[in-house]
Amino acid sequence: MPGLRSAARPAETLLAKARRLAARPFAAHAPPLPEPFADLSYEAYRGIRPLPGRAALLDHGPKFAFDLLPPGLFFPDPVRIDVDDGSGPTPVDFSPDLFAFDDRFFADVPDTVPEAGFSGLRLRHPLNAPDRLDEVLVLQGASYFRAIGQDMVYGLSARGVALGTGGPAPEEFPRFTHLRLHPARGGTVRIEGVIDSPSLAGHLDMTLRPGRDTVTDIAVTLLPRRDIDDIGVAPLTSMYLKGPLRSAVSDDFRPRVHDSDLLQIENGAGERLWRPIANPARVETSAFVDDGPASFGLFQTPRRFEDYQDTEARYHARPSAIVRPAGDWGRGAVMLVEIPTGDEFMDNVVAFWRPEVPLLAGTEHRFTYSITWTRAAPQDGAARAVLQSRSGLAHHRPGARRYVVDVTGGPDGLRPEITAPATVAIEGVSVFALPDGRGTRLTFVLLPGEGIDAADIRVALHDGQSSAPSVWVHRWTRARDGGV
């Protein structure tokens, strides 16, 4: 393979490298990118294309290939990449001649750019047809990665770790500095990564299992350089602009614009929480305290083209991602951060696990889990699955907002237990069957008191069939114009 060097000595394990990094002060990594990769527009960056056989479609066993990704735009930092074909990991040398450069944006490309390096790695696999190598996983930018299964397009992302997300100080973005691609075995492939930042070093060990649903099995080891109380473990990052909970937030021809619209949590008490996502007027951070969570995930629930009416973005084909911890993660909270946005080009939703006990400097912490990338509905195992959530002004009652929650099953025996702060009133609760056996509709009206800007509402859907009912939770916040 072009650019591949022979290793002169046995390779250091990447976990050992991460431990070595953590034992010394953080060192800044790279100077600003040189030409021709500096100061690129979006269109110019897209004009750099990995060449087949040199940086693209590189064979990696009978069922995989990979692409090496160029630097530029949002990806200035070099990432060392090793490839193991079975004889040991060897580093790949970066060179501009691995890429084609669009003449519209690049007049003169030098033969060498010593200060530049690869920005990441993309894996391919015959997901949808035996004779076509589709993209299945990409690792690029900070510690971000994202995957897809059959009949999906890229949507939400995951990260190796999050630091300070939603907090008062600027967020810190640990990044991959070294990736190692191991030999493919039996339809799976293993990738390791070293993570580094001022506050910590870390090691990510991932096994990719592509298929109808693609699964990434992950072990992440975190090695703090300082005491950390704002860690985010197994973070998922997504986008939500608008939907039927407050559709007036964006004047847009599409009824929905989002990569995810629901956070679902299966907590240690056996409850299944359904938390619709919003695009609030200010940053909102919600904590769902738990002991030993079974799963949490960001879901894209509507699956018809008609729900989005977008032929280009194909939001109906974007994956959901479900984190399933392995072993007991102990006490902590699933955190949800929702950030205001005026367009669909910003990732403004983050969900992650935060342990109750801070991570102390000089200690080592290992978290193992899987992420399932799927188009499946978030209702398996639920006594009552939530089908949709809507809200709108109660026009006959100024200062009131009506909520509509549709759930599976008939209305017989369904007893919604609604709890809310004393500062708001809940009125007009009604439960009735939807037409043609489509489920049951719960509706109620929220009336916030004067000076109230936010209220958490919890609806336990008791039906006598389960000791742990499904629970719909929502944070009402005032609209951007101050209305309900």
C-alpha positions, 0 to 999 in steps of 0.5 A, spaced: 500 500 500 502 506 498 505 510 504 506 504 508 512 503 512 515 497 515 516 498 523 523 498 525 521 495 532 515 491 536 509 496 536 508 500 543 501 498 545 496 504 544 493 503 551 501 503 554 502 510 549 495 513 553 498 511 560 505 514 558 501 521 555 497 521 561 503 521 566 506 528 563 503 535 562 499 536 556 503 538 550 500 542 544 500 538 538 500 541 531 502 548 528 497 551 523 495 548 517 500 550 511 498 551 504 494 547 500 490 545 506 489 552 510 483 556 510 479 552 505 472 553 504 467 548 504 467 547 497 474 547 496 475 542 502 470 537 498 475 538 492 480 534 495 479 527 494 482 520 496 485 517 490 483 510 489 488 505 490 492 510 494 488 513 499 481 510 497 478 503 497 484 500 500 483 493 501 483 490 508 481 483 508 475 480 504 470 484 507 473 491 508 476 497 505 478 503 508 479 511 506 485 515 508 482 522 509 485 529 508 486 535 513 483 542 512 477 546 514 474 543 521 480 538 521 486 541 522 490 536 527 494 531 524 492 523 526 497 518 526 494 512 522 497 505 523 495 499 519 496 492 521 495 486 515 496 481 520 504 482 520 504 487 525 502 495 525 506 499 520 505 507 520 502 510 513 506 516 511 502 522 509 503 525 502 499 530 497 500 525 492 495 520 495 489 525 493 486 529 487 485 536 488 480 540 484 483 545 479 477 550 481 480 551 488 488 549 487 493 552 482 499 549 485 500 543 490 507 542 493 510 535 493 511 534 500 507 538 506 511 535 512 507 539 517 500 536 515 497 529 516 491 525 515 485 527 519 481 520 520 479 514 517 473 511 513 471 504 513 467 500 507 463 494 507 458 491 502 452 493 507 447 493 501 450 489 496 455 484 495 459 487 490 459 494 493 463 497 498 459 502 502 461 507 507 460 504 514 464 508 519 468 514 519 472 517 525 474 524 524 475 530 528 476 531 535 474 524 538 468 523 533 465 517 530 459 515 526 456 509 523 450 506 519 447 500 518 443 497 512 439 502 508 441 508 512 445 515 511 449 518 516 446 522 522 448 523 529 455 521 531 458 518 538 465 521 541 470 517 545 469 522 551 466 529 552 468 534 557 464 540 560 459 539 555 453 544 557 457 547 563 459 555 564 466 554 561 468 553 554 467 545 552 474 542 551 474 537 545 479 531 546 482 528 540 484 522 537 492 523 535 493 516 533 489 510 530 490 503 529 486 499 524 487 491 526 486 485 521 479 484 519 476 477 522 470 474 521 466 480 518 468 484 524 474 489 524 478 492 530 480 499 531 484 503 537 485 510 538 489 514 543 485 520 545 489 527 548 487 533 551 489 538 556 485 535 562 486 527 560 489 522 556 485 516 553 484 509 549 479 507 545 478 500 543 472 499 538 470 492 534 465 494 528 460 489 527 456 491 520 450 489 518 442 490 518 444 494 525 451 496 525 454 495 532 460 498 535 463 494 541 467 499 545 472 500 551 474 506 553 480 508 558 480 515 561 486 517 565 485 524 568 491 529 568 486 533 573 480 532 577 474 532 573 467 532 575 464 534 568 466 528 564 461 525 559 462 518 558 459 514 551 457 521 549 452 521 543 451 528 539 445 530 534 441 535 531 434 538 532 431 544 529 424 543 529 418 538 530 411 538 532 412 540 539 414 547 537 414 547 530 414 555 530 421 555 532 423 555 524 419 557 518 421 552 514 417 548 508 419 541 512 414 539 517 420 536 521 428 537 521 432 533 525 437 527 526 434 525 533 427 527 536 427 522 542 432 520 548 430 514 551 432 511 557 432 504 560 434 506 567 436 501 573 429 501 576 426 498 570 423 504 568 423 506 560 423 514 560 421 517 553 424 524 553 422 528 547 428 533 544 427 540 543 430 546 540 429 551 546 430 558 547 436 558 552 441 552 553 437 547 557 441 541 561 437 535 564 439 530 569 436 523 569 439 520 576 440 513 576 444 507 579 446 502 573 443 504 567 441 498 562 441 503 556 440 510 553 439 512 546 437 518 541 432 516 536 429 518 530 422 515 531 418 518 524 421 513 518 416 516 512 419 520 507 412 524 508 414 526 515 420 530 513 419 532 505 426 532 504 429 529 498 436 531 499 438 530 507 433 524 507 432 525 515 427 519 514 433 514 513 438 517 519 440 512 524 438 512 532 444 510 536 443 506 543 448 505 548 448 499 552 453 499 558 456 492 560 457 491 567 455 496 573 456 503 571 454 505 578 451 511 580 450 517 576 446 520 571 444 520 564 445 528 562 441 531 556 444 538 553 439 542 548 442 548 545 438 553 541 439 553 534 437 557 528 439 552 522 440 545 521 447 545 520 449 545 528 449 539 532 445 542 538 443 536 542 448 531 546 446 525 551 451 522 555 453 518 562 456 522 568 458 518 574 456 521 581 464 521 583 469 525 580 474 522 576 481 524 580 487 526 577 492 520 576 487 514 576 484 510 571 477 509 569 475 503 564 468 503 561 465 498 556 459 498 552 456 497 545 452 502 541 447 499 536 446 504 530 439 502 527 432 504 524 428 500 529 423 503 533 424 505 540 419 500 543 421 493 544 420 491 551 415 497 553 409 496 556 406 502 553 410 505 547 410 513 545 408 514 538 408 521 538 408 528 542 405 534 540 404 541 543 401 547 541 397 554 544 390 553 547 388 558 543 381 559 547 385 560 553 391 565 553 397 563 557 396 555 556 399 550 552 396 543 550 400 537 549 398 531 545 401 524 547 399 518 543 401 511 545 400 504 543 394 500 546 387 501 547 385 506 553 382 501 557 386 501 564 390 506 562 391 511 568 396 517 566 399 519 573 402 526 571 406 530 576 409 537 575 412 543 580 407 547 584 408 553 580 404 550 574 397 547 573 395 541 569 388 541 567 383 538 562 386 531 562 383 526 557 384 519 555 381 516 548 382 511 543 385 513 536 381 511 530 382 505 526 386 502 532 392 506 532 393 507 539 391 511 545 391 519 545 393 523 552 392 530 552 392 535 557 393 543 558 399 546 561 398 553 565 405 556 567 404 561 573 407 568 572 414 569 572 415 561 571 420 560 565 421 552 565 417 546 568 419 539 568 413 534 567 413 527 568 407 522 566 407 515 568 403 511 564 400 506 568 396 500 565 396 494 570 400 490 566 407 492 568 410 494 575 415 499 572 410 503 567 413 507 561 414 514 563 414 520 558 418 526 561 418 533 558 421 540 560 417 546 558 420 552 557 418 559 554 418 560 547 423 565 544 418 571 544 416 569 551 410 566 550 408 559 552 
